[in-house]
Amino acid sequence: MAAEGRAIKDGAALKPHLDAVLLKLPGVSARKINGLDAYFVSDRMFACISGGGVGLRLPAAQARELQFSRADVGPFQPTGLPMSKEWVQINRADPTQYAADLPLFEASLEFVKRGGR
């Protein structure tokens, strides 16, 4: 296990943990897009693995609040792409801890299902 407060380096180590949480949610599928392991609902991406963390799409106000309220949440910038107000990255030291983020994953799924509204 990585030291507390530091993200794990290997995104592949996250996939089985995220699959166990996310693929149980109704309508969720997984596939690769632009080299990222991603999770979709209604053919729209709501989460993906990037580096040692998980990118997640949420309403802009909620994304901003998370970045200020949690030390393990920051801006999402896969492969140097520009930041988006609606995307954050969660970096947990222990991949089993992502199960605790189920309410955020569910909020993201619903947000994306509604077309980002």
C-alpha angles and dihedrals in degrees: 000000000000122000116278113273095021123103119235112254101221115075090190088067089060097054099078091047094048092043088055091053104034105036089061090063116097115267096004121139132174131221141143120266123178089346094306125116101236140184123220140192121188087359091299124115115241101164140014142174114251121175107317096335146059124257114213132186116222137153108292094246092052092045091052092047091052092052090055098039103044127052091206094058125081142148117306114235112159114194091348097301117154117276121257125211089226099052129075133171123228114206112192122181092217117044091212088066092071088080086072088062092063092115089055092048090050091049090050092048092051092045092052093042089056089054096259095302 
